[in-house]
Amino acid sequence: MKVLYVGNLPFTATEEEVSAMYSEFGAVNSVKIIKDKETGRSRGFCFVEMEDDAALKAIEGTNGKDYSGRSLRVNEAREKTEGGGGDRGGFRDRR
C-alpha cells in the first residue's frame, strides 16, 4: 500500500473527483483532502492511498498533468517528521 501526495490541487476539487481521476490507474482505497482548521477550505493538497503497482502508474500518469488549470505535483508521501516548522510567532521576550 502506498500513499501519494497530490499537490497544487484546485481549491474546488472534491474527494470524489480526485478518486475518480486516480481510479483509472487502479483501486483507490482512500482520498483525504487536507483542509484549513479555521476556515474548512481546502489547502490545495491531498493524500491518495492505493496499491503499490497502481500508485506507481498514477504518479507517472498524473505528475505534471493539468487539472482545472493547475499543474499537479504528485509523488510518494513521506512520513511526517518530528518538530520542524521553527518559530511560528507567538509571545517571546525580546529584551
C-alpha positions in Angstrom: 0.0 0.0 0.0 1.3 3.4 -1.0 0.1 6.9 -0.1 0.5 9.6 -2.7 0.9 13.3 -2.1 -1.0 15.3 -4.6 -0.1 19.0 -4.5 -1.2 22.1 -6.4 -4.8 20.7 -6.3 -7.5 23.2 -7.2 -9.3 24.5 -4.1 -12.6 23.4 -5.6 -11.6 19.8 -6.1 -13.6 17.2 -4.2 -12.5 13.8 -2.8 -14.9 12.1 -5.2 -13.4 13.9 -8.2 -9.8 13.0 -7.2 -10.9 9.4 -6.5 -12.4 9.2 -10.0 -9.2 10.6 -11.6 -7.0 8.1 -9.8 -9.3 5.1 -10.2 -8.3 4.9 -13.9 -4.9 3.6 -12.6 -6.3 1.1 -10.1 -8.3 0.7 -7.0 -8.3 3.8 -4.7 -8.5 2.9 -1.0 -9.0 6.4 0.2 -8.7 10.1 -0.6 -8.2 12.8 2.0 -8.2 16.5 1.0 -6.5 18.5 3.7 -8.5 21.4 4.9 -7.7 24.5 6.9 -8.8 24.0 10.6 -10.2 27.5 10.9 -12.0 28.0 7.6 -12.6 24.5 6.4 -11.3 25.5 3.0 -9.1 23.1 1.0 -5.3 23.8 1.5 -4.7 22.7 -2.1 -3.3 19.2 -1.5 -4.5 15.7 -0.6 -3.4 12.2 0.1 -4.5 9.2 -2.1 -4.0 5.6 -0.8 -3.6 2.9 -3.5 -2.0 -0.4 -4.1 1.8 -0.3 -4.9 1.7 -1.0 -8.6 -1.3 1.3 -9.2 0.3 4.1 -7.2 3.4 4.0 -9.3 1.3 4.2 -12.5 -0.7 7.0 -11.0 2.4 9.0 -10.2 3.7 8.6 -13.8 0.3 9.4 -15.3 -0.7 12.5 -13.2 2.5 14.2 -12.1 2.6 17.5 -14.1 -0.9 16.9 -15.5 -3.1 19.9 -16.0 -6.2 19.6 -13.7 -8.6 22.6 -13.8 -5.8 24.9 -14.9 -3.3 23.8 -12.3 -0.2 21.5 -12.9 -0.4 18.7 -10.3 2.6 17.7 -8.3 2.4 14.1 -7.4 4.9 11.9 -5.5 5.0 9.2 -2.8 4.1 10.8 0.5 6.8 10.9 3.2 6.3 10.3 6.9 5.7 13.4 8.9 8.9 14.3 10.8 9.0 15.4 14.5 9.4 19.1 15.2 10.1 21.1 12.1 8.3 24.3 11.5 10.6 26.6 13.5 9.4 29.8 15.1 5.7 30.4 14.2 5.4 33.6 16.2 3.6 34.0 19.4 4.9 35.6 22.6 8.7 35.9 23.0 10.6 38.0 25.5 12.6 40.3 23.2 14.9 42.0 25.7 
